[in-house]
Structures are given as structure tokens and as C-alpha cells.
Amino acid sequence: MDRENEDGWRVEFYDFLKPPPRLIGEELVALGDLHKRAARNGARHATPIIIPPAGVLPDPRLNLFFRVSPMTGRKPRTWRRYAMALVVWLSFLDAVGRHWTEATPQEVEAFKDWRLTDVRNPERVKPGSFDTDRAALNTFYTWASATYALRNPVPSVPTAEEDERSDEEIGPDGGRRSRDGLRPTGARRRQIKWMLRAAFEQWRDIGLRGYGFDGLRIPGWRGVNEDRDAVFVDGLYGTGLRLQEWASVLDVEIPLQAEGRFPKAWLAAACIKGTKKEGRTYRIPRRVLRDIEGYCDPVEGSRTEAIRRAQRVGRYEALPYVRVVTGYNARSRTLRIEGAPESVLSLDAIGPDERRLLFRRTEHGLEPLALWLAPSGMPKKPEGWEDTFQAANERIAEKWVQWTSPELRGEDRERRKERCPLWARPHMCRHSFALRWFSILSLVWQPSVEGFTAEELADLREQFGGIWYALSTLLGHDDSQVTKDIYLEPFTALQVDYLMALLDEDEQPAVDALIRTVAHAGGRTLVPVGAATHGAEGAGRA
């Protein structure tokens, strides 16, 4: 099992992609295969199991929550987040002498204060992070109150289903929900920030490619993973995919031979956030595909080098539960899996964890189908990219202080680094993608309405359903109301294929100009740091 935390309450996760632990002792051996036993009890791969502190009897009701409640339909990422929130909650209740079945609204309010403001808590969180806690507690107690006739001590907040379905606080009827008392001031479902193309490229080049704010390569730079990291973030920015989605693609899913500036690719259902049962198409800019070819180049690319490194030490052959792929059908998007008999598996049914165990046989040995590899040659986990972004932000902050205030030392230097105006989070790439298309749609729409009267414009705006559909299709939102609630400006109801054909390889200067007009005044758009902004603070951290 994969473990989180070691002291007090902790959570482990069933890992059915690894052999079960060996049992020692006659009584334990009699239990049989732990994976089979867990599966009979409703556990699946990545199902959490909450373990109490030493001396406290296990409570099966806590673990039943992840096996028979509405949580069974959620993705492993949500299980992990909610399980960790429950562990923190149970630890808090232990500290105040309450059992989870006895909790009252007063304990929930005290928990909120402890998580956000109590100076005795060295691990306080931001208001946005507490949203996960409140959603997890409400989902758990909603199920427990119906199952065990307990009182739900949590004010009405988003359930797990709404939490995954929605990017904003949107109620079942499509309208906004009223704010509840437990939600902390300043918390938002999305901290929306955008980056202009120039700012994004500056962040990428300084943070991942070894450049300085002067535009020159740093002497002695060794960018072992430079080609991989640069094209990965370019892909996030250019496709609008979420981090887990882009991090989970296989090499066979990349349309390297396709024609056009924005070839179509398929995003598997099992990799999409939420409960979607079908995959969807998305577009990859041609320049991103060219850079992926460079990353995968057998002579120049770092991917092949990482694979050969792993093959030389037999790293792939030592992996348990490897699935060897003998063929791929692009039309049906299915893989043939080696075995007796050979099986056929749809890519839509293969989630991120299982994808890391897909390999093919080559003259050099096994080779992963996962596109993004760590230097060890092993497929890189989606959460590992968060570390890549963080390391880039830290590198940029250090270079920025060297550039603007080289005389600072100690705490003054650290405080200055915290004010660096150039930084990025993975989801900012998705928001920037959406804002770029907002601008393109707006530019295309504007000539269509010149010369119309106010009444005629009002009639046109009744057609906004189709307009919102265009952007929600690009973003992969099930509900265009989600898109509309985040991006509150008019769009043009043109076909996505036609919109793609309007774009050049390079970003249109007019798009960035419109972005500046619409968003920069609100302090949500990051612009590149240059001589004109030397020493300026720019946009603050969300």
C-alpha cells in the first residue's frame, strides 16, 4: 500500500499494481491474498484505508465511506484529497476529546479556526485549501447521517459530485449557490490567473531552460530535462488540458504525422477529471508536436536516453504487473495486450496509474508507452509536475532578486523573493488558453456586430448558447454554464474547426492587446518582466 503520514491517524492506499505485502505469522498467512480479500470487501486500486493511532480500535465505518457511498464514483485523486482531509479532522477531534460520531457544528467551526487562523497550528492553510476540507466533511457526514442516523454537523457545502463537476459555485439549477457560513472569506473555487504569451515564454525560459532576465543563457547551465520540461509546459499552454490529462498521454496518442496547424488528438475518458464516461478530442499546436518529436528523437532527445539508461540496469523487467502491448489500432483506439489469449483494451478505460505499466517489446528490451519520463526512465507521475513548477518558480525568484536587488541578504532577500512578479501554476496555463480563445472569439465577433442597432444586438445575444458551447468544447466542460460563469464576455458562435484555421503559428499581437485591455487592469494577468518593470512588483501571488 501507498502510505501518507506515519504518526497518529494516517491513511494508506491500496495499490493493486504492486504485489501485496508478504505476511508473516500463521494467523496472518491464513488471511490469504490481501488484494483478493480487499477486492471482495469493495476496495479498488487507490481506495483509501484510514488507520487509527496505536491503541485505538479501527472503525470500519470510516473505510466503508470510500467503498459503498457516493465516493465510489469519484476518481482516485478525489479519494486521496478527501481521505487526507478526514485524517486531519480526526486528529483534530482527538485533540479536543471528541469522537467523530459526536461532532457538533461548534467543533466544525473550531476546526475551521484552527486550520486557518490559530497561531498554535504551525500548518495553517489558505482559505482556498479549506474548501477541500469542508467539501470532504460534508460529503462524509451526509452519507453517515443517512446510513447511521447521525447528525450532520457541517453547514451545507458542495458534495463530492458537485466538487468535481463544477469549477465555480454553481447550483443544481445552474444558478449560483448562496455563500454558506463555513466558507472562509477570500476562498474561491478557482483562483483565476492568466499569462500573456510573452510572460509565459519568459517564465519557461528562465525557470526551465537556464536563461536569465537579460535573455542570455546562464554559464554552466545543465538542463538534463530541458527539452521534456519545456515542451510539457508548452503543451499545457497550447492545448488547455488539465495537468493530469496532459501528464497521462501515451506516445501512440500523439498525432505526429497529422496535417494542419492544430491536429486533433484524443483524450481518454479515464484520464479526464470528474465522472465523464466518454473521451473527447482536443487540439495540439503544430509547434508543440515538433518539440515532442525533438524530445522523442532517438539521437538528440532526452526521452530515448532515459529509456536506454533504464534498460541497461533492467529497471523495466523488474516491474510487477507490466502489460506488454503488441499492437495499437488508431481507428478504434484500442491496444492489444500480450497474453494467452491476447486481449484488447480500450484506451478510454485505462487510467493514469495503469498507463505507467504499459510497455512494448523492442530490440533493446521493454520500452514505456508513457510519453513523459523521469531521468530514471520511469513514467513521471502527474503530481511530480507540481514539483517541476515549484522548482522553476524558486529558480526565477532567485534570479529576479539577483537581477533587481543583488545586495540583499538573509531575511530581506527571502522577503524580496516572495514578491517576484513572474511565477506560474499548472492550471494558469489552462486559464491562459481559455482567455486566449476568449480574445480570438471576441475579435472574430466584433466585425459581425458593427453597424447593428441596440435592438439587433440584443437579438444576437440571445444566441449565446452556441457561443458558450464553442468555448466549453475547447475546454472539455460538460456544462457550458460552468464556462459562462467563469468567462463572462460575449463569444462568437463559429465552428471550432474554422476558429482553429484563423490562427497563425505565432500568437496574434492583437490577441495580447485585447487581453491587456480586458484583464490586465484587474491585476489577474501576468506580463513579462523587463527593463520597463525593473524592480516592479507586478501581479501578486494568489
DOBA-921233 format. One record per residue (C-alpha): residue in three letters; x, y, z. Coordinates in steps of 0.05 Angstrom, whole numbers, padded with zeros to 5 digits, always signed. Example, Ala and Ser with C-alpha at 12.3 -4.5 7.8 and 13.67 -1.06 7.14 Angstrom:
BEGIN
ala+00246-00090+00156ser+00273-00021+00143
END
This chain:
BEGIN
met+00000+00000+00000asp+00020+00072-00012arg+00025+00110+00054glu+00010+00180+00076asn+00031+00203+00146glu+00061+00158+00199asp+00041+00187+00267gly-00029+00189+00295trp-00086+00179+00246arg-00059+00161+00178val-00083+00138+00111glu-00057+00084+00064phe-00080+00069-00007tyr-00089+00001-00039asp-00040-00007-00097phe-00064-00065-00139leu-00009-00050-00189lys+00043-00077-00140pro+00047-00145-00107pro+00013-00149-00039pro+00059-00146+00022arg+00085-00212+00047leu+00050-00235+00111ile+00089-00263+00169gly+00056-00307+00221glu+00008-00364+00216glu-00055-00323+00232leu-00038-00270+00180val-00020-00320+00126ala-00088-00353+00137leu-00120-00288+00111gly-00097-00306+00041asp-00082-00258-00015leu-00093-00188+00012his-00111-00158-00055lys-00165-00210-00068arg-00192-00202+00003ala-00193-00126-00005ala-00229-00131-00072arg-00282-00176-00042asn-00293-00122+00011gly-00305-00068-00041ala-00234-00039-00047arg-00206-00019-00114his-00139+00007-00137ala-00123+00071-00098thr-00181+00062-00049pro-00161+00095+00018ile-00158+00058+00084ile-00158+00102+00145ile-00116+00074+00203pro-00124+00098+00275pro-00067+00114+00323ala-00037+00057+00364gly-00084+00034+00418val-00147+00058+00383leu-00193+00005+00353pro-00205+00011+00277asp-00273+00039+00257pro-00297+00002+00195arg-00349+00056+00182leu-00295+00105+00163asn-00267+00060+00108leu-00336+00038+00085phe-00346+00110+00064phe-00298+00101+00006arg-00329+00034-00015val-00405+00040-00015ser-00420+00115-00011pro-00426+00163-00070met-00350+00167-00065thr-00345+00101-00104gly-00359+00141-00168arg-00304+00192-00156lys-00234+00190-00184pro-00172+00167-00142arg-00148+00239-00138thr-00212+00259-00101trp-00206+00198-00055arg-00136+00219-00036arg-00155+00292-00022tyr-00217+00273+00018ala-00182+00218+00057met-00127+00266+00078ala-00179+00317+00098leu-00214+00265+00142val-00148+00246+00174val-00135+00318+00193trp-00206+00324+00220leu-00200+00260+00262ser-00133+00284+00290phe-00165+00350+00310leu-00223+00314+00344asp-00174+00272+00383ala-00141+00335+00408val-00207+00364+00433gly-00232+00298+00461arg-00289+00285+00413his-00308+00223+00373trp-00328+00235+00301thr-00399+00210+00315glu-00407+00263+00369ala-00383+00323+00330thr-00425+00386+00331pro-00425+00450+00289gln-00384+00482+00344glu-00328+00432+00332val-00331+00445+00258glu-00325+00520+00269ala-00267+00508+00317phe-00235+00464+00264lys-00241+00519+00213asp-00208+00569+00260trp-00153+00520+00277arg-00139+00506+00203leu-00139+00579+00182thr-00121+00626+00240asp-00099+00591+00304val-00027+00613+00318arg-00015+00548+00356asn-00023+00510+00290pro+00043+00512+00251glu+00010+00482+00189arg-00045+00533+00176val-00074+00533+00106lys-00101+00585+00058pro-00177+00596+00053gly-00179+00561-00015ser-00148+00498+00014phe-00200+00495+00069asp-00253+00487+00014thr-00230+00416+00004asp-00237+00402+00079arg-00307+00428+00083ala-00329+00391+00020ala-00298+00326+00046leu-00331+00332+00114asn-00399+00349+00086thr-00397+00290+00036phe-00375+00243+00092tyr-00427+00266+00142thr-00483+00269+00090trp-00471+00195+00077ala-00460+00177+00151ser-00523+00214+00174ala-00566+00175+00125thr-00531+00108+00139tyr-00523+00111+00215ala-00576+00163+00235leu-00523+00213+00257arg-00529+00288+00256asn-00491+00324+00201pro-00452+00378+00238val-00427+00412+00174pro-00465+00470+00142ser-00489+00458+00071val-00428+00458+00024pro-00410+00426-00043thr-00414+00350-00044ala-00361+00308-00077glu-00401+00304-00142glu-00410+00379-00146asp-00338+00390-00125glu-00314+00350-00186arg-00367+00374-00234ser-00360+00448-00224asp-00304+00499-00230glu-00346+00552-00195glu-00401+00553-00143ile-00459+00534-00188gly-00521+00503-00160pro-00562+00446-00189asp-00607+00495-00226gly-00549+00529-00260gly-00551+00589-00214arg-00501+00609-00161arg-00508+00580-00092ser-00511+00627-00034arg-00448+00631+00008asp-00450+00588+00070gly-00423+00608+00137leu-00368+00555+00139arg-00336+00580+00075pro-00278+00626+00094thr-00275+00697+00068gly-00228+00700+00009ala-00239+00628-00012arg-00257+00617-00085arg-00269+00554-00125arg-00216+00578-00173gln-00160+00629-00163ile-00160+00651-00235lys-00096+00680-00263trp-00073+00687-00335met-00006+00695-00370leu+00007+00731-00435arg+00047+00690-00484ala+00109+00734-00473ala+00105+00725-00398phe+00095+00650-00405glu+00155+00643-00450gln+00198+00684-00403trp+00176+00641-00344arg+00191+00578-00384asp+00259+00602-00409ile+00284+00627-00342gly+00253+00572-00299leu+00264+00512-00343arg+00315+00529-00397gly+00370+00564-00358tyr+00363+00635-00383gly+00369+00700-00342phe+00325+00762-00342asp+00375+00792-00391gly+00355+00739-00442leu+00423+00704-00441arg+00437+00632-00424ile+00468+00623-00354pro+00540+00598-00359gly+00547+00526-00337trp+00473+00511-00344arg+00459+00436-00347gly+00387+00425-00369val+00383+00349-00367asn+00307+00350-00375glu+00302+00417-00412asp+00271+00391-00476arg+00220+00349-00437asp+00201+00404-00387ala+00196+00459-00440val+00151+00420-00487phe+00108+00396-00429val+00091+00466-00406asp+00084+00489-00478gly+00033+00433-00487leu-00006+00454-00425tyr-00008+00525-00450gly-00026+00506-00521thr-00078+00451-00510gly-00115+00477-00449leu-00113+00407-00417arg-00111+00398-00342leu-00045+00375-00312gln-00067+00302-00301glu-00095+00298-00371trp-00032+00322-00407ala+00013+00284-00359ser-00021+00218-00375val-00018+00216-00451leu+00016+00158-00486asp+00063+00164-00545val+00013+00128-00590glu-00039+00182-00575ile+00004+00239-00603pro-00013+00254-00677leu+00058+00267-00700gln+00042+00252-00773ala-00023+00291-00777glu-00031+00351-00823gly-00052+00422-00805arg-00033+00474-00754phe-00075+00444-00698pro-00081+00369-00708lys-00134+00332-00670ala-00117+00285-00613trp-00160+00242-00568leu-00164+00250-00492ala-00183+00184-00459ala-00244+00184-00413ala-00206+00151-00356cys-00157+00210-00353ile-00209+00265-00352lys-00228+00299-00287gly-00297+00283-00259thr-00344+00228-00279lys-00343+00232-00356lys-00355+00165-00388glu-00331+00186-00457gly-00266+00216-00482arg-00261+00278-00524thr-00219+00309-00579tyr-00172+00366-00567arg-00121+00403-00610ile-00045+00405-00606pro-00008+00464-00637arg+00040+00443-00692arg+00100+00475-00657val+00086+00432-00595leu+00085+00370-00639arg+00152+00390-00669asp+00182+00397-00600ile+00153+00330-00578glu+00188+00299-00639gly+00252+00330-00614tyr+00242+00304-00544cys+00230+00234-00572asp+00286+00237-00623pro+00327+00173-00618val+00393+00212-00623glu+00381+00281-00595gly+00322+00273-00548ser+00327+00261-00473arg+00269+00211-00474thr+00308+00157-00511glu+00368+00169-00467ala+00326+00158-00405ile+00297+00094-00434arg+00366+00066-00451arg+00390+00083-00381ala+00333+00043-00351gln+00342-00015-00399arg+00416-00022-00383val+00401-00034-00309gly+00339-00078-00322arg+00292-00030-00289tyr+00232-00045-00332glu+00238-00121-00327ala+00237-00115-00251leu+00169-00081-00250pro+00110-00124-00228tyr+00044-00126-00266val+00074-00098-00330arg+00027-00102-00390val+00062-00114-00456val+00028-00080-00515thr+00034-00118-00581gly-00007-00071-00625tyr-00047-00007-00628asn-00110+00007-00670ala-00114+00083-00681arg-00184+00079-00711ser-00216+00042-00652arg-00165+00070-00601thr-00151+00001-00573leu-00088-00035-00551arg-00073-00109-00560ile-00044-00137-00495glu+00004-00196-00494gly-00024-00258-00460ala-00057-00325-00471pro-00104-00309-00502glu-00085-00239-00526ser-00134-00186-00501val-00158-00120-00529leu-00164-00060-00484ser-00195+00008-00499leu-00152+00068-00484asp-00213+00102-00455ala-00214+00050-00399ile-00140+00058-00378gly-00129+00109-00323pro-00064+00147-00306asp-00037+00095-00257glu-00046+00036-00304arg-00017+00074-00362arg+00050+00076-00327leu+00053+00000-00333leu+00042-00004-00409phe+00105-00026-00446arg+00124-00052-00515arg+00180-00100-00533thr+00237-00073-00576glu+00305-00097-00597his+00334-00061-00536gly+00283-00090-00487leu+00219-00064-00457glu+00201+00009-00471pro+00145+00050-00438leu+00086+00078-00478ala+00081+00136-00428leu+00105+00199-00463trp+00133+00236-00404leu+00191+00201-00369ala+00234+00216-00308pro+00310+00214-00316ser+00307+00143-00288gly+00266+00123-00349met+00204+00111-00307pro+00139+00145-00327lys+00133+00211-00290lys+00072+00216-00243pro+00025+00275-00254glu+00037+00302-00184gly+00112+00304-00199trp+00099+00362-00247glu+00077+00405-00188asp+00148+00399-00163thr+00174+00419-00231phe+00133+00483-00229gln+00153+00498-00158ala+00227+00489-00174ala+00220+00535-00234asn+00186+00588-00191glu+00241+00584-00139arg+00295+00590-00192ile+00260+00650-00223ala+00252+00685-00156glu+00326+00676-00141lys+00346+00703-00209trp+00298+00761-00202val+00329+00782-00135gln+00399+00775-00165trp+00377+00820-00222thr+00339+00873-00183ser+00369+00873-00113pro+00435+00835-00112glu+00457+00870-00048leu+00402+00838-00005arg+00420+00782+00044gly+00385+00736+00094glu+00312+00750+00111asp+00309+00813+00068arg+00329+00771+00008glu+00276+00718+00024arg+00222+00770+00031arg+00242+00800-00035lys+00238+00732-00069glu+00167+00725-00045arg+00149+00788-00084cys+00175+00762-00151pro+00123+00783-00204leu+00138+00724-00250trp+00111+00656-00229ala+00064+00602-00253arg+00020+00545-00231pro-00001+00488-00278his-00075+00510-00280met-00055+00580-00301cys-00037+00550-00369arg-00108+00526-00377his-00138+00593-00357ser-00090+00627-00405phe-00113+00580-00461ala-00185+00598-00446leu-00171+00673-00444arg-00134+00669-00510trp-00193+00636-00543phe-00239+00686-00509ser-00199+00740-00544ile-00199+00705-00611leu-00274+00694-00608ser-00284+00766-00588leu-00242+00792-00645val-00279+00749-00695trp-00346+00770-00665gln-00333+00845-00666pro-00337+00856-00742ser-00402+00817-00743val-00438+00867-00699glu-00412+00934-00726gly-00470+00975-00752phe-00524+00937-00713thr-00574+00974-00671ala-00580+00961-00597glu-00643+00921-00610glu-00609+00879-00663leu-00550+00867-00617ala-00599+00844-00563asp-00628+00794-00611leu-00559+00769-00629arg-00541+00759-00556glu-00600+00712-00549gln-00558+00663-00590phe-00504+00659-00536gly-00518+00586-00522gly-00480+00566-00585ile-00424+00615-00568trp-00413+00586-00499tyr-00416+00517-00529ala-00355+00533-00573leu-00311+00551-00514ser-00338+00496-00469thr-00320+00446-00524leu-00249+00473-00526leu-00243+00467-00450gly-00279+00400-00445his-00333+00426-00398asp-00396+00383-00395asp-00438+00444-00378ser-00429+00509-00416gln-00458+00544-00355val-00392+00528-00320thr-00354+00563-00376lys-00402+00621-00377asp-00396+00632-00302ile-00320+00637-00306tyr-00311+00676-00371leu-00364+00730-00372glu-00355+00762-00440pro-00390+00750-00508phe-00363+00698-00556thr-00377+00684-00629ala-00416+00622-00648leu-00367+00595-00700gln-00346+00524-00712val-00284+00503-00674asp-00250+00478-00738tyr-00260+00546-00771leu-00233+00582-00709met-00171+00539-00710ala-00159+00556-00783leu-00158+00631-00766leu-00096+00623-00723asp-00024+00632-00744glu+00034+00591-00718asp+00051+00652-00677glu+00006+00688-00628gln-00030+00748-00658pro-00008+00814-00627ala-00080+00837-00628val-00099+00779-00582asp-00049+00801-00529ala-00071+00873-00538leu-00144+00854-00524ile-00123+00811-00465arg-00087+00872-00435thr-00150+00914-00443val-00197+00863-00414ala-00157+00832-00358his-00092+00867-00340ala-00128+00925-00306gly-00158+00875-00258gly-00090+00850-00235arg-00102+00779-00258thr-00056+00777-00319leu+00019+00765-00312val+00061+00804-00362pro+00135+00793-00377val+00186+00825-00331gly+00231+00872-00370ala+00270+00936-00364ala+00206+00977-00360thr+00184+00937-00300his+00253+00930-00268gly+00240+00927-00194ala+00165+00930-00202glu+00124+00882-00162gly+00074+00861-00216ala+00017+00814-00200gly+00016+00784-00130arg+00013+00711-00113ala-00057+00683-00108
END
